[in-house]
Amino acid sequence: MKLFINALLFLAVANLYAQNSIKGTVVDANTKQGLMDASVYFIDIEKGTSTNENGNFKIENLPSGNYKILVSILGYETKSVNLKIPNITNLEISLNPSAIEMEAIIVSTPFHKLQSDNVMKVEHETIKNLKANGAVNLSDGITNIAGVESITTGLSIGKPVIRGLSSNRVLVYAQGVRLENQQFGDEHGLGLSDSGIESVEVIKGPASLLYGSDALGGVLYLNPEKFAESNTSHADFNGNYFSNTQGFNTNVGYKSSDDHFKFLFRGSLAEHADYKTDDYRVTNTRFREQDFKAGMGYQNNNFKTEFRYNVNNSKLGIPEGIGEQSTLKTPLLPYQNITNHIFSSKSTVFLNNSRLDINLGYLYNDRKEFEEHHHDEDEDEHEEEHEEDHDDEILEAALHMKLKTANYDVKYNLPELGKFETIVGVQGMNQVNSNYGEEQLIPNATTNDIGVLATSHIHFEKVGIQFGARFDNRNIKVVSGLQKDFNSFNGAFGIKTDIFKKFTARVNLATGFRAPNLSELTSDGSHEGTNRYEVGNPDLKSEQNFQTDIALEFKNEHVEFFINGFYNKINNYIFLSPNGNTINEDPVYLYLQDDANLYGGEIGLHFHPHPLDWLHIESSFETVTGEKTDDTYLPLIPANSLTNLLRVEFEKTWLKKGYSFVKLTTTFSQNNISAFETSSSGYSLLSAGIVGSFNLFKNEATVTLSGTNLTNKAYINHLSRLKPDNIYNMGTNITFGLTYNL
């Protein structure tokens, strides 16, 4: 590994480069008139500007090499242009008018392309849009993305599910580094705030080639907000009120940049009371979250670097039934108190027609869970006093784990060779788990990962091909003496082609793997809220899968249509199964393995008829089925769902970027259940909202008003962990939001 890294670093030793600049004009393709306020952004360099009133722009201090620029403005098709600097210094970029939303660059895939140019099908959504739809938090918001659901414990705890796979089978990336926060646990959520996150990308399918173990089911990639453009400053305030929980979230941020240095910070606070159904409030679903993010960066003509830090503290109630009815926001026992620190650095050295990317991360997850204290009989008279005393300084955590993770990701982008783009890299991780509480869910252990990869993209006029291979090793050492090694070789191949004009097909074949986690290997005990005694299996093998994805897409100026299908075969799928015994009145569950198959997909239509470009009609359907080889069904598979949305865009002299929507989501009954689940009834939820921006005291203000479950439907989602207790999901909620740019 050292030899490999040294070889890559040696490539970074280069002569000084001349400072280059580029200037040009962005125009309407039909009228040839300059477009004002168009964004011109160098993707790899992360540097950009906006056009002036004549459509002109100029960007200075650019390194030599081949780069992509992204040109976008509302009402026009986004365009990606390949440039060779310094050969091109002045250019004209024509944009075609379009009623379709602006495309974004996909960051989670290695070659950073527009989705329309990408070989892999990746879902992309902005946090702004998710919040406008009434999302209470990040885990709630991602369920609005096709193929993505969430396993929830109330509102505050949610785990992403991608096409039926969850927990350690879905890898989460934040600030460019893999998130490690004991995500194996049933009641362990993301531990992230949507504050300071710009957008979400979802890779649906095995991404082990790019990310290694734990990306067997897919990747949830969270893009942090960008720094300010050069020589600009920006401040904003955002606040949201939620009627159902009488809760709020609010954040304030500031960022500033000059030609070389840039920085930003953002702080946020959220508090919610127990959520309300038509009949009752669900006791102890209340929570409080504090979050702070900061970043600073430096850039010259051939080098850029940035450092980001995020600390998130969450105090989350764990519901155990319907009890106290109140709107207090301080969690009762049992509850979690979690502090998550993320340190990350991202650096790029620009060489002559190539570049070296170095991403480093350090994560410190401090997880505490507080329970009812058990008293002797002669102490029973004081039990009520103890139950009401929830001060962390007095109570001792029954479960207290600290997880410290250091990871690195080094990639070298080779000079383009004809139609070939190639990336080679090495990734790794060192992780230490330590216990401090009276209970021990998993033992003290150390985990080490290393992976080596190579991937290439071949460009043809109407065809793009991407392929690659990777080798990984994971070593787990447990203090008790258990030591396990897991090795895996994986590959991927994809092709994108325009079958007909405006009709695109994508076919991707990929393998993935997941090494068993510490819980699956070593568990031996009960955990608060799970109502089961789990026994690990040290003889478990790695899960290995092979998935086929086919995506077809038709797009013109009036209609967009897509259909995505997948078939996922998983060998050695790990699952829990009861053995009929009980320990401490809890049923005993064992970790077992069997082969499994998942299949399904998504289909969707977006209609925006001309000349009614302000009218958008969208409809999508998603389905997934999971089975073991004995034809029994896998647990926690989301039900089929159909979403219909009507959106109307409008703009007045005093109102900008305005739109309103009505959405009806129908979730069908789920009868394909495992032997230890119960079926779920279907239901329909009605949502609506309106969004618009206007000038307030010479600055832009954006107001959102949205409502979810407007009919106050009493329903239970199949992926709710409160389902066994027949506890409903949230009733009607009205959200009011205000964003003010200072």
Buried (B, 14 or more C-beta within 10 A) or exposed (E): EEEBBEEBBEBBEBEEBEBBEBEBBBBBEEEEEBBBEBBBBBBBBBBBBBBBEEBEBEBBBBBBBBBBBBBBBEEBBBBBBEBEBBEEEEEEBBBEEBBBEBBBBBBBBBBBBBBBBBBBBBBBBBBBBBBBBBBBBBBBBBBBBBBBBBBBBBBBBBBBBBBBBBBBBBBBBBBBBBBBBBBBBBBBBBBBBBBBBBBBBBBBBBBBBBBBBBBBBBBBBBBBBBBBBBEBEBBBBBBBBBEBBBBBBBBBBBBBBEEEEBBBBBBBBBBBBBBBBEEBBBBBBBBBBBBBBBBBBBBBBBBBBBBBBBBBBBBBBBBBEBBEEEEEBBBBBBBBBBBBBBBBBBBBBBBEBBBBBBBBBBBBBBBBBBBBBEEEEEEEEEEEEBEEEBEEEEBEBBBBBBBBBBBBBBBBBBBBEEEEBBBBBBBBBBBBBBBEBEBBBBBBBBBBBBBBBBBBBBBEEEEBBBBBBBEBBBBBBBEEEBEBEBEBEBBBBBBBBEEEEEBBBBBBBBBBBBBBBBBBBBBEBBBBBBBBBBBBBEEBEBBBBBBBBBBBBBBEBEBBBBBBBBBBBBBBBBBBBBEEEEEEEBBBBBBEBBBBBBBBBBBBBBBBEEEEBBBBBBBBBBBBBBBBEEEBBBBBBBBBBBBBBBBBBEBEEEEBBBBBBBBBBBBBEBEBBBEBBEEBEBBBBBBBBBBBBBEEEEEBBBBBBBBBBBEBBEBBBBBBBBBEBEBBBBBBBBBBBBBBBE
